[in-house]
Amino acid sequence: MVNSNRPESYWGGMGKRLRRNKTAMAGVVILIVFTLGSLLAPVIAPHPVEQMNFNSRLSAPSTTHLLGTDDFGRDIFSRLLHGGRISLLMGLITVVLSTLIGVTLGIIAGYYRRVDLFIMQGMDILMSLPALLLAIAVIAVLGPGLTNAMIAVVIAVIPSYVRVVRSAVLSIREKEYVEAVRALGIRDWQILLKHILPNILSPIIVLSTIQFGVSILAAAALSFLGLGAQPPMPEWGAMVFVGKAFLSQAWWMSIFPGLAIMLVVLGFNLLGDGLRDAFDPKTR
């Protein structure tokens, strides 16, 4: 006879609490819609992304062009779909790199007190500047471009990971089970990977979710300033940058890419808040 009263697993309980959170599920729906739209862009885009038609230049939204056209007669809806692939990929690469670097530095700083001071002083220097200003300073050295924009955002985001992970490691490294495995002569890297890292995944997951939206917004801001993706690349921030010159006669050129950025960032923020509540032990 199967025991139906088995205790619920930690991750199972977390998933159930997340599914009950309506705002988090709204964020998930938003992200699914934009992700599917971006992945299927070559299939569902009604027009080629770079096809120009000067006879339809600056056309308002219609049945032919759902979101209108730009100053070269290119379909805004098609460019939004393809631009989503660029913006979401930039966010993904930025979050993956900043997570790998930030978590590594945070674990080292929290576990090895001898190097803690040096690492955190470096992070304090980076955090002394606003993230966007720091990214602009990095691009001033590296030069404008999509790749350099991602590097700049990674550098700007890393300190937040280091501080969160270091704080979590400091609270765990003195636990009895960590001291016990250390007394058994287990190597440090095994302790970090098997006994510390699994217990600090919750704040890392929450932070990464929120930073995904922040990274997309920062990359779009750099492109809007002319420092990131360059026209004619259909990146959302670059599209807003181009459209600002036509706001009085073709508002759709900037408004729709701006709405796309806002909705995606909102989706990640809603999901991040939901994950934070789901991981919170007080909600168990």
FIDO-747795 format. One record per atom (N, C-alpha, C): x, y, z. Coordinates in steps of 0.05 Angstrom, whole numbers, padded with zeros to 5 digits, always signed. Each point is the difference from the previous one (the first is absolute). Last residue first. Example, Ala and Ser with C-alpha at 12.3 -4.5 7.8 and 13.67 -1.06 7.14 Angstrom:
2
+00257-00045+00142
+00016+00024+00001
-00015+00022+00014
+00006-00115-00001
-00018+00024+00000
+00018+00024+00000
***
This chain:
284
+00117+00576+00094
-00004-00029+00000
-00023-00007+00019
+00040+00088-00017
-00025-00006-00014
-00005-00030+00000
+00078+00040+00038
-00023+00009+00016
-00026-00007-00013
+00088-00014-00041
-00009-00021+00019
-00025+00008+00016
+00026+00032-00101
+00000+00011+00027
-00009-00022+00019
+00001-00007-00097
+00023-00010+00014
+00001+00008+00029
-00069+00031-00057
-00002-00029+00000
+00023-00012+00016
-00003+00094-00016
-00020-00008+00019
-00002-00031+00003
+00059+00034-00064
+00009+00008+00026
-00020-00008+00022
-00023-00013-00090
+00020-00019+00009
+00010+00006+00028
-00059+00061-00041
-00014-00025+00006
+00020-00021+00010
+00035+00082-00031
-00014+00004+00025
-00015-00026+00009
+00041-00002-00085
+00020+00002+00022
-00012+00004+00027
-00056+00002-00076
+00009-00027+00005
+00021+00000+00023
-00031+00083-00029
-00022-00014+00012
+00009-00029+00007
+00061+00053-00048
-00003+00010+00028
-00022-00015+00014
+00014-00019-00091
+00022-00011+00016
-00002+00010+00029
-00063+00034-00062
-00003-00029+00003
+00021-00012+00018
+00006+00091-00024
-00021-00005+00020
-00004-00029+00004
+00059+00024-00067
+00012+00007+00026
-00021-00005+00022
-00031-00009-00087
+00019-00022+00006
+00013+00005+00028
-00058+00066-00033
-00015-00024+00006
+00019-00023+00008
+00036+00084-00030
-00014+00003+00026
-00013-00026+00008
+00041+00005-00085
+00020+00001+00021
-00014+00000+00028
-00056+00008-00074
+00012-00027+00001
+00020-00002+00022
-00037+00084-00019
-00019-00017+00014
+00011-00029+00002
+00050+00061-00051
+00001+00007+00029
-00019-00017+00017
-00002-00009-00095
+00025-00012+00012
+00002+00007+00030
-00073+00041-00043
-00003-00030+00001
+00026-00014+00010
-00002+00097-00011
-00018-00009+00021
-00001-00031+00002
+00051+00049-00068
+00012-00001+00027
-00018-00013+00020
-00030+00010-00090
+00028-00009-00003
+00014-00003+00027
-00090+00036-00012
+00002-00029+00003
+00028-00011-00003
-00028+00093-00014
+00005-00007+00028
+00004-00030+00004
+00005+00072-00078
-00001-00029+00000
+00006-00011+00028
-00004+00095-00018
-00014-00010-00024
-00003-00030-00001
+00043+00049+00073
-00022+00017-00006
-00017-00011-00024
+00082-00043+00030
-00022-00003+00020
-00025+00017-00008
+00093-00021-00040
-00026+00001-00015
-00024-00001+00018
+00093-00006+00028
+00001+00022-00019
-00026+00004-00015
+00016-00073+00060
-00004+00025+00015
+00001+00025-00018
+00015-00094-00028
-00027+00010-00001
-00003+00027+00014
+00083-00049+00000
-00006+00009-00027
-00027+00014+00000
+00025-00040+00081
+00019+00022-00007
-00006+00012-00027
-00046-00077+00028
-00010+00023+00015
+00017+00025-00007
+00029-00082-00034
-00024+00008-00013
-00013+00025+00013
+00075-00041+00040
+00008+00015-00025
-00024+00009-00015
-00015-00054+00075
+00011+00026+00008
+00008+00017-00023
-00029-00089-00017
-00022+00017+00010
+00010+00028+00008
+00045-00056-00079
+00000-00003+00029
-00019+00021+00011
+00028-00029-00097
-00026+00004+00012
+00000-00006+00030
+00078+00041-00071
-00006-00024+00016
-00027+00004+00015
+00052+00061-00065
-00029-00008+00000
-00007-00025+00015
+00050+00063+00050
-00018-00003-00023
+00015-00011-00024
+00039-00024+00096
-00001+00022-00019
-00020-00005-00022
+00021-00030+00111
-00006-00009-00027
-00004+00024-00019
+00039+00038+00080
-00003-00029-00001
-00004-00009-00029
+00008+00092+00029
+00025-00013+00009
-00002-00031-00002
-00067+00075-00015
+00018-00003-00022
+00025-00015+00006
-00080+00019+00056
+00021+00021+00000
+00019-00001-00023
-00066-00066+00011
-00014+00025-00004
+00019+00023+00000
+00033-00085+00021
-00006+00002-00029
-00014+00026-00006
+00017-00019+00090
+00025+00006-00014
-00004+00002-00030
-00074-00025+00052
+00008+00028+00006
+00026+00007-00014
-00029-00089-00005
-00017+00017-00017
+00006+00029+00005
+00044-00062+00054
+00009-00003-00028
-00016+00018-00019
-00028-00005+00090
+00025+00015-00002
+00011-00002-00028
-00078-00048+00019
-00005+00028+00001
+00025+00016-00003
+00007-00093+00005
-00013+00008-00025
-00005+00030-00001
+00034-00035+00080
+00020-00001-00021
-00012+00008-00027
-00057-00008+00075
+00018+00023+00003
+00020+00001-00023
-00056-00076+00006
-00015+00024-00009
+00017+00025+00002
+00038-00077+00034
-00005-00005-00029
-00014+00024-00011
+00016-00006+00093
+00022+00013-00016
-00004-00005-00030
-00060-00041+00061
-00004+00029+00000
+00021+00014-00017
+00008-00093+00011
-00025+00006-00013
-00004+00030-00003
+00073-00031+00050
+00004-00004-00029
-00025+00007-00015
-00004+00000+00095
+00016+00022-00011
+00004-00001-00030
-00043-00073+00044
-00017+00025+00001
+00015+00023-00012
+00048-00080+00008
-00021-00003-00020
-00018+00025-00001
+00067-00005+00067
+00012+00002-00027
-00021+00000-00022
-00024-00015+00091
+00004+00028-00006
+00013+00004-00027
-00015-00091+00024
-00025+00016+00000
+00005+00029-00006
+00071-00067+00011
-00012+00003-00027
-00024+00018+00000
+00062-00032+00072
-00002+00028-00006
-00013+00005-00028
+00021-00087+00039
-00016+00013+00020
-00002+00031-00004
+00052-00061-00057
-00028-00008-00001
-00018+00015+00020
+00096+00018+00001
-00014+00010-00023
-00029-00009-00002
+00056-00034+00071
-00006+00028+00002
-00016+00010-00023
+00029-00092+00007
-00012+00007+00026
-00008+00029+00002
+00044-00043-00078
-00019-00020+00009
-00016+00009+00025
+00071+00054-00044
-00019-00009-00021
-00022-00018+00011
+00069+00035+00058
-00014+00023-00013
-00021-00010-00020
+00055-00063+00044
-00018+00012+00019
-00016+00022-00013
+00067-00041-00050
-00022-00018+00003
-00021+00011+00020
+00080+00047-00014
-00017+00002-00024
-00024-00019+00001
+00066-00001+00071
-00016+00025-00001
-00019+00001-00024
+00030-00095+00041
+00012+00022-00013
-00019+00024-00003
-00002-00073+00081
-00011+00004-00027
+00013+00024-00012
+00011-00039+00091
+00022+00003-00020
-00010+00002-00028
-00049-00004+00087
+00006-00027-00013
+00022+00002-00021
-00034+00078+00044
+00016-00016+00019
+00007-00027-00011
-00057+00056-00049
+00027+00011-00001
+00018-00016+00019
-00091-00020-00002
+00013-00011-00024
+00029+00011-00002
-00051+00032+00072
+00004-00029+00003
+00014-00011-00025
-00025+00092+00003
+00023-00005+00017
+00005-00030+00003
-00076+00024-00046
+00023+00008-00016
+00025-00004+00017
-00082-00016+00041
+00005-00021-00020
+00024+00007-00018
-00031+00062+00067
+00013-00024+00012
+00007-00021-00021
-00001+00105-00025
-00020-00020+00008
+00015-00025+00009
+00038+00083-00038
+00004-00007+00029
-00020-00020+00010
-00001+00034-00091
+00027-00012+00005
+00005-00008+00029
-00080+00047-00036
+00000-00029-00001
+00026-00012+00008
-00018+00095-00006
-00019-00010+00019
+00000-00031+00001
+00055+00048-00062
+00009+00006+00028
-00019-00011+00020
-00022-00007-00092
+00022-00019+00008
+00009+00005+00028
-00064+00059-00038
-00012-00027+00005
+00021-00020+00009
+00028+00088-00024
-00016+00001+00025
-00012-00028+00006
+00047+00010-00081
+00018+00001+00023
-00015+00000+00026
-00050+00005-00080
+00012-00027+00004
+00019+00000+00024
-00038+00083-00026
-00021-00018+00009
+00011-00028+00007
+00059+00066-00036
-00010+00008+00026
-00021-00020+00011
+00033-00011-00089
+00021-00005+00020
-00010+00006+00028
-00056+00020-00074
+00002-00029+00005
+00021-00006+00023
-00009+00089-00029
-00024-00008+00014
+00000-00030+00006
+00072+00038-00053
+00000+00006+00029
-00025-00008+00016
+00005-00011-00099
+00015-00019+00016
+00000+00007+00030
-00036+00054-00076
-00018-00017+00015
+00014-00018+00020
+00045+00060-00063
-00017+00017+00018
-00017-00017+00019
+00055-00041-00067
+00017+00013+00020
-00017+00015+00020
-00046-00037-00073
+00011-00021+00017
+00016+00012+00023
-00029+00057-00068
-00022-00006+00018
+00009-00022+00019
+00061+00024-00067
-00004+00023+00018
-00022-00007+00021
+00016-00061-00071
+00022+00000+00019
-00004+00022+00021
-00061-00002-00070
-00004-00022+00018
+00022-00002+00021
+00008+00065-00067
-00022+00007+00018
-00005-00023+00020
+00063-00013-00068
+00011+00017+00021
-00022+00009+00019
-00027-00050-00076
+00017-00016+00018
+00011+00016+00023
-00050+00047-00066
-00017-00019+00014
+00017-00017+00020
+00033+00099-00026
-00005-00025-00014
-00015-00019+00018
+00073+00093+00009
-00028-00009-00002
-00003-00026-00016
+00089+00023+00060
-00013+00009-00025
-00028-00011-00002
+00070-00005+00074
-00001-00022-00020
-00011+00009-00027
+00006+00062+00074
+00026-00012-00003
+00000-00020-00023
-00079+00042+00025
+00017+00021-00009
+00029-00010-00004
-00065-00057+00036
-00003+00003-00029
+00017+00022-00010
-00003-00011+00093
+00013-00024-00013
-00001+00002-00030
-00046+00066+00050
+00029+00003+00002
+00015-00023-00013
-00093-00005+00005
+00008+00020-00020
+00030+00005+00001
-00038-00057+00065
-00001-00012-00026
+00009+00019-00022
-00008+00033+00087
+00023-00018-00002
+00001-00013-00027
-00075+00052+00019
+00024+00018-00004
+00025-00017-00002
-00080-00044+00021
+00000+00009-00028
+00024+00018-00006
-00011-00033+00089
+00005-00022-00019
+00001+00010-00029
+00030+00065+00081
-00026-00012-00009
+00006-00020-00023
+00078+00016+00070
-00012+00013-00023
-00027-00012-00006
+00053-00034+00069
+00000+00028+00006
-00012+00017-00023
+00016-00096+00000
-00027+00009+00008
+00000+00029+00008
+00082-00042-00027
-00019-00002-00022
-00028+00011+00008
+00066-00004+00067
+00008+00020-00021
-00020-00001-00023
-00010-00064+00066
-00009+00026+00010
+00008+00022-00020
+00029-00088-00017
-00029+00003-00005
-00010+00027+00010
+00090-00022+00017
-00004+00004-00029
-00030+00003-00006
+00022-00019+00088
+00009+00027-00007
-00003+00006-00030
-00018-00087+00031
-00022+00019+00007
+00009+00029-00005
+00064-00069-00014
-00023-00003-00019
-00021+00020+00006
+00073-00004+00059
+00009+00010-00027
-00024-00001-00020
-00012-00034+00089
+00004+00029+00000
+00006+00010-00028
-00007-00094+00015
-00026+00013+00001
+00004+00031-00003
+00067-00073+00006
-00003+00015-00025
-00026+00016+00000
+00023-00052+00076
+00024+00014-00007
-00002+00016-00025
-00069-00059+00035
+00000+00027+00011
+00025+00016-00007
-00057-00081-00046
+00028+00006+00006
+00002+00029+00010
-00086-00030-00020
+00012-00024+00013
+00029+00005+00008
-00055+00067-00045
-00013-00008+00024
+00013-00023+00015
+00033+00033-00084
+00002+00021+00020
-00013-00008+00026
-00005-00059-00073
+00027+00003+00009
+00003+00020+00022
-00084-00009-00041
+00007-00024+00016
+00028+00002+00011
-00028+00067-00060
-00014+00002+00026
+00006-00023+00018
+00035+00001-00088
+00014+00020+00017
-00014+00002+00027
-00041-00056-00063
+00027-00010+00006
+00014+00019+00019
-00083+00026-00033
-00003-00021+00019
+00027-00011+00008
-00002+00066-00068
-00008+00011+00026
-00003-00022+00021
+00020-00025-00090
+00022+00015+00012
-00007+00010+00028
-00066-00048-00048
+00023-00017+00003
+00023+00015+00014
-00078+00049-00022
-00005-00020+00021
+00024-00017+00005
+00002+00062-00071
+00002+00014+00026
-00006-00019+00023
-00008-00035-00088
+00028+00008+00006
+00002+00013+00028
-00086-00024-00030
+00016-00024+00003
+00029+00008+00008
-00061+00070-00021
-00006-00013+00025
+00017-00024+00005
+00008+00044-00083
+00009+00017+00022
-00005-00013+00027
-00032-00043-00077
+00029-00001+00001
+00011+00016+00023
-00093+00004-00015
+00008-00026+00008
+00030-00002+00003
-00038+00080-00034
-00006-00004+00028
+00010-00026+00010
+00007+00016-00091
+00019+00017+00014
-00005-00003+00030
-00060-00043-00055
+00026-00014-00001
+00021+00017+00015
-00085+00037-00011
-00001-00022+00019
+00026-00015+00001
-00007+00071-00063
-00002+00010+00028
+00000-00023+00020
-00001-00022-00093
+00025+00013+00008
-00001+00009+00029
-00077-00038-00037
+00021-00021+00001
+00027+00012+00009
-00074+00057-00016
-00002-00015+00025
+00021-00021+00003
-00010+00049-00080
+00015+00014+00020
-00002-00013+00027
-00050-00033-00072
+00028-00007-00004
+00017+00015+00021
-00091+00019+00001
+00003-00028+00005
+00029-00008-00002
-00023+00089-00021
-00003-00006+00028
+00005-00029+00007
-00002+00027-00090
+00025+00008+00012
-00001-00004+00031
-00078-00016-00051
+00021-00020-00007
+00026+00007+00014
-00070+00061+00010
-00006-00025+00014
+00021-00021-00006
+00005+00084-00045
+00008+00002+00028
-00005-00026+00015
+00022+00016-00107
-00022-00007+00018
+00010-00001+00029
+00041+00064-00080
+00003-00027+00011
-00022-00005+00021
+00022+00083-00053
-00022-00017-00009
+00002-00029+00010
+00057+00077+00022
+00009-00014-00024
-00022-00018-00011
-00009+00049+00081
+00006+00021-00020
+00011-00012-00025
-00065-00063+00057
+00020+00021+00009
+00006+00018-00024
-00096-00055+00023
+00026-00003-00012
+00018+00023+00009
-00093-00056+00045
+00010+00022-00017
+00027-00006-00012
-00053-00062+00052
+00011+00021+00018
+00012+00023-00016
-00043-00072-00046
-00015+00001+00025
+00010+00022+00019
-00005-00009-00107
+00022+00003+00019
-00012+00004+00028
-00061-00020-00064
+00023-00009-00016
+00025+00001+00018
-00083+00031+00033
-00001-00029-00003
+00024-00011-00015
+00019+00088+00054
-00022-00008-00018
-00001-00030-00001
+00057+00094+00045
-00009-00027+00004
-00025-00006-00017
+00058+00078-00039
-00012-00005+00026
-00008-00030+00002
+00082+00039-00062
-00028-00007-00001
-00010-00006+00028
+00090+00029-00040
-00014+00013+00022
-00030-00005+00000
+00038-00030-00089
+00017+00013+00020
-00017+00015+00021
-00017-00056-00084
-00015-00004+00026
+00015+00014+00023
+00035+00001-00089
-00028+00007-00004
-00017-00002+00025
+00091-00029-00004
-00002+00029+00004
-00028+00011-00007
+00044-00093+00033
-00021+00007-00018
-00006+00030+00004
+00074-00088+00029
-00007+00028+00000
-00022+00004-00021
+00042-00086+00065
-00013+00008-00026
-00009+00029+00002
+00043-00058+00068
+00015+00022-00012
-00012+00009-00026
-00038-00072+00052
+00007+00020+00020
+00014+00024-00012
-00077-00060-00049
+00028-00002+00006
+00010+00023+00016
-00102-00026+00013
+00017+00012-00021
+00029-00005+00007
-00070-00034+00056
-00015+00003-00025
+00017+00011-00023
+00026-00064+00087
+00003+00027-00009
-00013+00004-00027
+00007-00086+00046
-00025+00016+00003
+00003+00029-00008
+00074-00065-00007
-00024-00013-00010
-00024+00019+00000
+00087+00024+00034
+00003-00005-00029
-00025-00012-00012
+00001+00017+00096
-00001+00024-00017
+00004-00006-00030
-00005-00056+00086
-00014-00006-00025
-00001+00024-00019
+00043+00007+00085
+00011-00025-00012
-00013-00006-00027
-00031+00075+00050
+00027+00004-00010
+00011-00025-00013
-00086-00004+00039
+00000+00018-00022
+00028+00005-00012
-00008-00051+00079
-00010-00015-00023
-00001+00018-00025
+00024+00041+00080
+00020-00019-00007
-00008-00016-00025
-00061+00062+00039
+00023+00014-00014
+00021-00020-00009
-00074-00034+00049
-00009+00012-00025
+00023+00013-00015
+00017-00035+00085
-00004-00022-00019
-00009+00012-00027
+00010+00059+00073
+00026-00009-00010
-00003-00023-00021
-00078+00034+00043
+00012+00021-00016
+00026-00010-00012
-00042-00057+00061
-00015+00001-00025
+00012+00021-00019
+00036-00007+00087
+00007-00023-00016
-00014+00001-00027
-00023+00065+00064
+00027+00004-00011
+00009-00022-00018
-00080-00011+00046
-00004+00021-00021
+00027+00006-00013
+00001-00056+00074
-00010-00014-00024
-00006+00019-00023
+00025+00036+00083
+00022-00014-00011
-00008-00015-00026
-00067+00043+00049
+00017+00019-00013
+00025-00013-00013
-00061-00053+00051
-00011+00008-00025
+00017+00021-00015
+00021-00083+00069
+00005+00029-00001
-00009+00010-00027
+00001-00092+00023
-00023+00013+00013
+00002+00030-00001
+00070-00057-00033
-00024-00002-00017
-00024+00014+00012
+00079-00004+00051
+00004+00017-00023
-00024-00001-00018
+00004-00058+00073
-00005+00028+00009
+00003+00019-00023
+00020-00090-00017
-00029+00003+00005
-00006+00029+00009
+00090-00024-00014
-00015+00001-00025
-00029+00004+00004
+00054-00013+00076
+00006+00025-00013
-00015+00004-00026
-00005-00083+00044
-00015+00020+00014
+00004+00028-00011
+00051-00070-00036
-00028-00004-00006
-00018+00020+00013
+00092-00002+00020
-00004+00012-00027
-00029-00004-00008
+00026-00038+00083
+00003+00029+00001
-00006+00013-00027
-00050-00091+00024
+00027+00009-00004
+00002+00030+00000
-00075-00060+00054
+00005+00014-00026
+00029+00010-00001
-00036-00089+00055
+00005+00029+00003
+00007+00012-00027
-00064-00086+00007
+00028+00006-00001
+00004+00030+00003
-00082-00058+00000
+00006+00021+00018
+00030+00006+00001
-00046-00071-00049
-00007+00026-00013
+00006+00023+00018
+00036-00106-00015
-00005+00020+00020
-00005+00027-00012
-00018-00102-00041
+00016+00024-00003
-00007+00020+00022
-00004-00111-00001
-00017+00024+00000
+00018+00025+00000
***
